[in-house]
Amino acid sequence: MPQKIVTANWKMNLTLPEANTLISEVTNILKDEKRNSAEVIFAVPFVYVQYFSSFLKGQPFAIAAQNCSEYEKGAYTGEISAQMLASVGATWVIVGHSERRLYYHETYRIVGEKIQRALEAGLKVIFCCGETLEIRDKNEHFEFVKNQLEGSLAEITAEQMKNIVIAYEPVWAIGTGKNATPEQAQEMHAVIRNYLKQKFGSQIAQDTSILYGGSVNAQNAKTLFACQDVDGGLVGGASLKSREFAEIVKSYN
């Protein structure tokens, strides 16, 4: 069965004192909570990875980076390699988020290279995919997402897939207050799981966690997470509010 996962993606938000307050509040709320085996991951800005990896040591929470370089090392001023992230305590990394694709022009090839570098460094990967409203309105969203998957997972083996989680994020629902209906989310997640079955076999398809992202909040989380093929969430804005994010995690109870 796929692991249940709830990930907080802070994006480019919070000073260190603000972040410290937020993560302290969330972990205090959840420390005695039986989370029904849901893994909780905090995807923090690069500069906080080492600090919060140490802060959370011995606690049942994980730290992810929000991105990594497609290169192992070299003269790439300002870039952060997957090996660097692993060396300071990150255990996960988000790759292929729609904001990276849009603002930084990341192609399928670049995203695929980042996945490989992350896996080589021993990191687990949250691989994002999802369509724009224009694509959905043209009724091309299923094919578009399958192309995203194939474009970046073409060289991935079944063994490597054991360390990859898929996050479906309809671009039209990110930060807009809109979210896919449970029926829309389930429909796309089923398409993704069927793709995984065709490419990697039934066992990998059954075991791969597929998260939903796109204006997840405390009000809709329980309904979304109840869908058969939704194994958790990648939470943006609501993850910046301690009580709301904790309520999202507790939706699994």
C-alpha positions in Angstrom: 0.0 0.0 0.0 1.3 3.5 -0.7 2.6 5.6 2.2 0.2 8.4 3.3 2.2 11.7 3.1 1.4 15.3 3.9 4.0 17.8 2.8 4.2 21.5 3.7 5.7 23.5 0.8 6.6 26.9 2.3 7.9 28.3 -1.0 9.8 31.6 -0.6 8.2 32.6 2.7 9.1 33.2 6.4 12.2 34.6 8.1 14.0 32.2 10.4 12.3 33.4 13.5 8.9 33.1 11.8 9.8 29.7 10.5 10.9 28.6 13.9 7.7 29.7 15.5 5.6 27.9 12.8 7.4 24.6 12.9 7.4 24.6 16.7 3.7 25.2 16.8 2.9 22.5 14.2 5.2 19.8 15.9 3.8 20.6 19.3 0.2 20.2 18.1 1.0 16.9 16.4 3.5 15.4 18.8 0.9 13.4 20.7 -1.3 12.9 17.6 -1.7 9.4 16.2 -1.3 10.3 12.5 -2.4 7.0 11.1 1.1 6.4 9.7 1.0 9.6 7.6 4.5 10.9 7.0 4.8 14.7 7.6 7.4 16.5 5.5 8.4 20.2 5.7 9.8 21.5 2.3 11.8 24.6 3.5 13.9 27.2 1.8 17.6 26.1 1.2 19.0 28.2 3.9 16.9 26.5 6.6 17.5 22.8 5.6 20.4 22.2 8.0 18.9 24.1 10.9 15.5 22.3 10.8 17.1 18.9 10.1 18.9 19.3 13.4 15.8 20.9 15.1 13.6 17.9 14.2 16.2 15.2 14.8 14.6 12.3 16.7 11.1 13.5 15.8 8.8 11.8 13.3 9.0 14.6 10.7 11.2 14.9 7.6 12.9 17.9 5.8 12.7 18.4 2.1 14.3 21.0 -0.2 12.1 22.7 -2.7 14.5 22.2 -5.6 18.0 21.0 -6.6 20.4 21.5 -9.5 20.4 19.2 -12.5 24.2 19.1 -12.2 26.3 17.1 -9.7 28.8 19.9 -9.1 30.8 22.6 -10.9 30.9 26.3 -11.9 27.2 27.0 -11.5 27.1 30.1 -9.2 24.2 30.2 -6.9 23.0 26.6 -7.6 22.6 23.9 -4.9 23.4 20.3 -5.6 21.4 17.3 -4.4 24.6 16.0 -2.7 24.9 19.3 -0.7 21.3 18.9 0.4 21.7 15.4 1.5 24.9 16.3 3.4 23.1 18.8 5.6 20.1 16.6 6.5 17.5 16.8 3.7 15.9 13.5 3.0 13.5 14.7 0.3 13.4 17.2 -2.6 10.6 18.6 -4.7 11.3 18.5 -8.4 9.3 19.9 -11.3 7.0 22.2 -9.5 4.9 24.2 -11.9 6.4 27.5 -10.6 9.9 26.1 -11.6 8.6 25.1 -15.0 6.9 28.5 -15.6 9.3 31.0 -14.1 12.6 29.2 -14.7 11.7 27.4 -17.9 12.5 23.9 -16.7 12.0 21.4 -19.5 11.2 17.7 -19.2 14.9 16.9 -19.7 16.0 19.3 -16.9 13.4 17.9 -14.5 14.5 14.3 -15.4 18.2 15.2 -14.8 17.2 16.7 -11.4 15.4 13.5 -10.5 18.5 11.4 -11.4 20.9 13.7 -9.3 18.5 13.5 -6.3 18.3 9.8 -6.4 22.1 9.4 -6.8 22.5 11.5 -3.7 20.2 9.3 -1.7 17.3 11.7 -1.6 13.7 10.8 -2.1 11.8 12.8 -4.8 8.4 14.5 -4.9 7.8 14.8 -8.6 5.2 17.4 -9.6 3.0 17.4 -12.6 -0.2 19.1 -13.6 -2.0 21.1 -16.3 -3.0 24.7 -16.9 -6.7 25.8 -17.1 -6.2 26.2 -20.9 -5.1 22.6 -21.3 -8.0 21.4 -19.2 -10.5 23.5 -21.1 -9.3 21.8 -24.3 -9.9 18.4 -22.7 -6.2 17.6 -23.2 -5.3 17.4 -19.5 -4.9 13.6 -19.3 -2.6 13.4 -22.3 -0.6 16.5 -21.0 0.1 15.0 -17.6 1.0 11.6 -19.1 3.5 13.5 -21.4 5.0 15.2 -18.3 5.4 11.8 -16.7 7.0 10.1 -19.7 9.1 13.2 -20.5 10.9 13.1 -17.1 10.6 9.5 -16.0 11.6 7.9 -19.3 15.0 6.8 -17.9 13.8 5.9 -14.5 13.8 2.2 -13.5 11.2 0.3 -11.4 13.8 0.1 -8.6 14.3 3.9 -8.6 10.5 4.5 -8.6 10.5 3.1 -5.0 12.0 6.5 -4.0 9.7 8.7 -6.0 6.4 10.2 -5.0 4.1 11.8 -7.6 2.3 15.1 -6.8 -0.5 16.1 -9.0 -1.0 19.8 -8.9 -3.5 21.4 -11.4 -1.8 24.7 -12.1 -5.2 26.5 -12.1 -5.7 25.5 -8.5 -2.3 26.6 -7.0 -2.7 29.6 -4.8 -6.0 30.6 -6.4 -8.4 29.3 -3.7 -9.8 27.0 -6.2 -9.3 23.3 -6.0 -10.1 20.3 -8.1 -13.2 18.5 -6.9 -12.7 15.1 -5.3 -14.0 13.6 -8.5 -11.5 15.5 -10.7 -8.6 14.7 -8.4 -9.5 11.0 -8.2 -9.9 10.8 -12.0 -6.4 12.2 -12.7 -4.8 10.2 -9.9 -6.3 7.1 -11.4 -4.8 8.1 -14.8 -1.4 8.6 -13.2 -1.6 5.2 -11.4 -2.5 3.5 -14.6 0.5 5.1 -16.4 2.7 3.8 -13.6 1.2 0.3 -14.0 1.8 0.3 -17.8 5.4 1.5 -17.4 6.6 -0.1 -14.2 4.2 -2.9 -13.4 1.3 -3.4 -10.9 3.3 -3.5 -7.7 5.1 -0.2 -8.3 1.8 1.4 -9.3 0.1 0.1 -6.1 3.0 1.2 -3.9 3.7 4.7 -5.3 2.2 7.5 -3.3 0.3 10.1 -5.4 -0.4 13.4 -3.6 -2.8 16.1 -4.5 -1.8 19.7 -4.4 -3.7 22.9 -5.3 -5.4 24.9 -2.5 -5.6 22.1 -0.1 -7.0 23.4 3.2 -8.5 22.1 6.5 -12.0 22.2 5.0 -11.4 20.1 1.9 -8.5 17.8 3.0 -10.6 15.0 4.5 -12.8 14.7 1.4 -9.8 14.8 -1.0 -7.8 12.3 1.1 -10.8 9.9 1.1 -10.4 9.4 -2.6 -9.1 5.9 -3.5 -6.0 7.0 -5.4 -5.2 10.2 -3.3 -2.5 9.3 -0.9 -2.0 12.7 0.7 -1.3 16.3 -0.1 1.4 18.8 -1.1 0.2 21.9 0.8 1.1 25.4 -0.1 -0.5 28.5 1.5 -2.3 26.5 4.2 1.1 25.1 5.4 2.0 28.6 6.6 -0.7 28.5 9.2 0.2 26.2 12.0 -3.2 25.1 13.2 -4.6 24.7 9.7 -1.7 22.6 8.5 -2.0 20.5 11.7 -5.7 20.0 10.9 -4.9 18.9 7.4 -2.5 16.2 8.8 -5.1 15.2 11.4 -7.6 14.6 8.5 -6.2 11.1 8.3 -7.6 10.2 11.8 
